[in-house]
């Protein structure tokens, strides 16, 4: 009889330890899931932008520019085009912030 109580006490203690360990592992997984979700949110927003009307226009315009001018010539022109970057930069970042603040649509 005394042996069973000792064994039952050990089993209960082991069960409590396993439940505690399970809770710790679950909390760690939830934290990792939150971190991964935040990183994937950028990808979701980027895909949503690329699928939007404006995103399609930018992608198509870039592709047409590369086809018409050619990649080598475009790379040679890049330093001259960067001169305009200080003028375009505030507008670009303001637009990008608006895109990133918007919620991605459900896809599929």
Backbone bond lengths (Angstrom), bond angles and torsions (degrees), N, CA, C in turn:
res aa  C-N    CA-C-N  psi(-1)  N-CA   C-N-CA  omega(-1)  CA-C   N-CA-C  phi
1 X - - - 1.449 - - 1.525 110.65 -
2 X 1.319 116.31 -45.35 1.448 121.00 179.63 1.530 110.90 -65.29
3 X 1.325 117.55 -34.14 1.454 123.02 179.22 1.526 111.03 -63.50
4 X 1.336 116.24 -40.21 1.470 120.58 179.24 1.521 111.39 -65.21
5 X 1.328 117.05 -38.55 1.466 120.04 179.25 1.520 110.24 -64.69
6 X 1.316 116.32 -41.55 1.459 120.74 179.39 1.531 110.31 -63.57
7 X 1.326 116.80 -44.04 1.457 121.54 179.46 1.524 110.47 -66.41
8 X 1.335 116.89 -41.83 1.467 120.41 178.59 1.529 110.81 -62.60
9 X 1.337 116.89 -39.54 1.463 121.45 178.65 1.524 111.14 -64.04
10 X 1.330 116.43 -39.94 1.457 120.53 177.99 1.528 111.14 -66.14
11 X 1.324 114.39 -41.55 1.466 118.41 179.38 1.532 111.51 -64.33
12 X 1.333 116.09 -41.67 1.468 119.35 178.61 1.527 110.94 -65.06
13 X 1.326 117.15 -41.47 1.461 120.52 178.67 1.525 110.25 -63.98
14 X 1.320 116.65 -42.67 1.469 120.50 178.99 1.528 110.77 -64.39
15 X 1.325 115.91 -40.30 1.465 120.19 178.50 1.528 110.56 -62.38
16 X 1.335 116.64 -43.26 1.461 120.08 179.32 1.532 111.10 -62.57
17 X 1.330 116.08 -41.31 1.468 119.75 177.40 1.528 111.42 -62.92
18 X 1.318 116.72 -42.21 1.460 120.13 180.00 1.523 112.00 -67.01
19 X 1.325 116.80 -37.97 1.465 120.41 177.36 1.526 109.90 -65.57
20 X 1.333 116.97 -41.96 1.461 120.98 177.67 1.524 110.95 -62.25
21 X 1.332 115.88 -44.76 1.471 120.43 178.58 1.526 110.44 -61.87
22 X 1.323 116.16 -41.60 1.463 120.98 178.85 1.528 110.74 -61.62
23 X 1.331 116.72 -41.94 1.464 120.44 178.64 1.526 111.14 -63.28
24 X 1.335 116.22 -42.22 1.469 119.83 178.48 1.529 111.27 -63.66
25 X 1.318 117.09 -44.21 1.465 120.87 179.25 1.529 111.27 -63.93
26 X 1.328 116.12 -39.96 1.465 120.89 179.32 1.528 110.24 -63.57
27 X 1.329 117.03 -42.84 1.467 120.74 179.02 1.529 110.36 -63.52
28 X 1.321 116.42 -40.04 1.466 120.04 177.49 1.520 111.73 -63.62
29 X 1.319 116.67 -41.78 1.464 120.43 178.51 1.525 111.46 -64.69
30 X 1.336 116.32 -39.50 1.462 119.22 178.28 1.521 110.97 -63.99
31 X 1.331 116.92 -40.41 1.457 120.24 178.57 1.531 110.34 -65.98
32 X 1.325 117.46 -43.17 1.465 120.59 177.67 1.523 110.95 -62.79
33 X 1.330 116.30 -40.16 1.464 120.34 178.56 1.514 112.04 -62.95
34 X 1.322 116.68 -38.76 1.462 120.76 177.65 1.522 110.42 -64.80
35 X 1.314 117.07 -43.58 1.466 121.13 179.61 1.526 110.70 -62.86
36 X 1.318 116.44 -46.22 1.466 120.44 179.65 1.528 110.32 -64.28
37 X 1.330 116.37 -40.83 1.459 120.24 178.61 1.512 112.38 -60.56
38 X 1.337 117.50 -39.42 1.460 120.86 178.34 1.520 110.85 -66.31
39 X 1.326 116.85 -38.14 1.461 119.65 178.98 1.528 110.78 -69.86
40 X 1.310 117.32 -36.68 1.462 120.04 -179.83 1.525 112.30 -75.01
41 X 1.330 116.67 -19.86 1.461 119.82 178.66 1.522 110.70 -61.28
42 X 1.334 117.06 -38.45 1.470 120.27 176.88 1.523 110.36 -62.09
43 X 1.335 116.28 -43.39 1.468 119.85 179.11 1.524 110.22 -64.08
44 X 1.327 117.90 -41.08 1.462 120.96 178.71 1.525 111.24 -62.11
45 X 1.326 115.93 -42.71 1.463 119.19 179.94 1.520 111.36 -67.73
46 X 1.337 116.33 -36.86 1.463 119.72 178.39 1.524 110.48 -64.80
47 X 1.320 116.90 -43.21 1.467 120.78 178.29 1.530 109.92 -64.56
48 X 1.330 115.93 -41.61 1.469 119.03 179.02 1.526 110.64 -62.65
49 X 1.339 116.66 -39.66 1.465 119.69 177.76 1.526 110.64 -65.31
50 X 1.332 116.55 -44.20 1.464 120.08 -179.13 1.526 111.11 -62.73
51 X 1.326 116.85 -30.76 1.465 120.17 179.63 1.520 112.92 -85.99
52 X 1.324 116.69 -11.32 1.463 119.25 -179.77 1.527 109.82 -74.86
53 X 1.311 115.89 168.87 1.459 121.01 -179.47 1.529 110.65 -62.34
54 X 1.318 116.99 -43.33 1.466 120.76 179.85 1.519 110.80 -66.26
55 X 1.313 117.00 -42.80 1.457 120.71 179.75 1.518 112.19 -61.91
56 X 1.303 115.60 -42.35 1.470 119.47 177.60 1.526 110.80 -63.26
57 X 1.331 116.26 -38.75 1.455 120.70 178.46 1.527 110.78 -63.57
58 X 1.327 116.98 -44.24 1.468 120.96 -179.89 1.531 110.66 -65.00
59 X 1.318 117.25 -43.64 1.467 120.93 -179.44 1.533 110.36 -65.73
60 X 1.322 116.02 -45.54 1.468 119.22 179.42 1.530 110.79 -64.62
61 X 1.323 117.03 -41.89 1.462 120.17 178.43 1.518 111.90 -62.75
62 X 1.327 116.78 -40.57 1.470 120.25 177.65 1.520 111.10 -64.56
63 X 1.327 116.22 -42.96 1.466 119.78 179.57 1.528 111.10 -63.98
64 X 1.318 117.23 -41.95 1.469 120.98 178.91 1.524 110.27 -64.60
65 X 1.331 116.42 -41.83 1.462 120.31 178.38 1.527 111.13 -60.65
66 X 1.319 116.93 -43.73 1.469 120.60 178.84 1.523 110.54 -64.88
67 X 1.334 116.98 -41.11 1.468 119.91 179.96 1.523 112.34 -67.10
68 X 1.333 116.98 -41.46 1.459 120.23 -177.30 1.526 112.64 -74.40
69 X 1.299 116.61 -43.59 1.459 120.17 -175.09 1.523 111.05 -89.14
70 X 1.294 116.85 -34.41 1.461 120.86 -176.54 1.521 110.61 94.99
71 X 1.307 116.68 142.91 1.457 119.30 -175.09 1.537 113.56 -64.29
72 X 1.333 117.93 -39.13 1.466 119.75 -178.67 1.529 111.33 -66.42
73 X 1.306 116.04 -45.76 1.461 120.11 -179.85 1.528 110.48 -65.57
74 X 1.325 116.44 -37.07 1.462 120.80 177.87 1.526 110.50 -63.85
75 X 1.338 116.67 -40.13 1.460 119.98 177.39 1.527 111.16 -66.86
76 X 1.324 117.89 -35.54 1.461 120.37 176.78 1.525 111.48 -68.30
77 X 1.335 116.50 -32.42 1.463 120.65 -179.77 1.534 112.09 -81.49
78 X 1.302 117.52 -16.29 1.461 121.82 -174.31 1.534 113.33 -54.66
79 X 1.336 119.93 -46.41 1.474 118.01 179.74 1.530 113.00 -59.08
80 X 1.333 117.28 -37.98 1.462 120.03 178.41 1.527 111.01 -69.10
81 X 1.341 115.93 -35.43 1.466 118.93 179.13 1.526 110.85 -71.05
82 X 1.327 117.51 -26.99 1.459 120.64 179.28 1.525 112.52 -68.58
83 X 1.314 116.61 -18.01 1.467 120.19 176.52 1.536 109.38 -60.89
84 X 1.326 116.96 -34.28 1.464 121.27 -179.60 1.531 112.40 -79.38
85 X 1.321 118.54 -7.97 1.461 121.55 -175.16 1.532 113.08 -58.11
86 X 1.338 120.99 -43.03 1.473 118.74 179.03 1.526 113.11 -58.44
87 X 1.312 117.42 -29.80 1.461 120.56 178.23 1.519 111.27 -77.62
88 X 1.312 116.22 -38.15 1.464 121.26 -175.48 1.533 111.74 -83.66
89 X 1.313 117.33 -27.25 1.467 121.82 -172.48 1.530 114.21 -54.99
90 X 1.344 120.61 -49.66 1.470 118.33 -179.65 1.526 112.74 -59.72
91 X 1.318 116.89 -39.01 1.470 120.38 178.79 1.520 110.54 -67.00
92 X 1.330 115.76 -42.21 1.461 120.73 -179.40 1.521 110.90 -61.44
93 X 1.341 116.90 -48.51 1.470 119.88 -177.95 1.520 111.54 -66.87
94 X 1.325 117.63 -37.06 1.463 120.07 177.76 1.525 110.12 -63.54
95 X 1.329 116.47 -42.57 1.465 120.80 178.28 1.524 110.54 -65.60
96 X 1.341 116.70 -43.81 1.459 120.28 -179.38 1.522 111.55 -63.88
97 X 1.317 118.72 -39.13 1.456 121.23 177.54 1.517 111.18 -63.31
98 X 1.316 116.61 -38.82 1.462 119.97 176.90 1.517 111.31 -63.26
99 X 1.328 116.42 -39.85 1.458 120.74 179.19 1.527 110.19 -66.69
100 X 1.325 117.00 -43.09 1.464 120.60 -177.08 1.523 112.36 -71.62
101 X 1.324 117.97 -26.61 1.466 120.15 177.85 1.531 112.10 -77.30
102 X 1.297 115.86 -25.17 1.458 118.84 -179.35 1.515 110.17 -69.92
103 X 1.290 116.34 148.29 1.464 121.67 -179.10 1.524 109.04 -83.25
104 X 1.345 116.53 135.71 1.463 118.90 177.41 1.522 111.01 -67.62
105 X 1.324 115.58 144.11 1.455 119.49 177.02 1.516 109.32 -76.18
106 X 1.321 116.02 154.20 1.459 119.49 174.26 1.502 109.13 -68.47
107 X 1.324 115.90 126.05 1.457 121.96 -179.01 1.522 108.60 -101.30
108 X 1.281 116.49 126.81 1.460 120.79 176.55 1.440 110.55 82.13
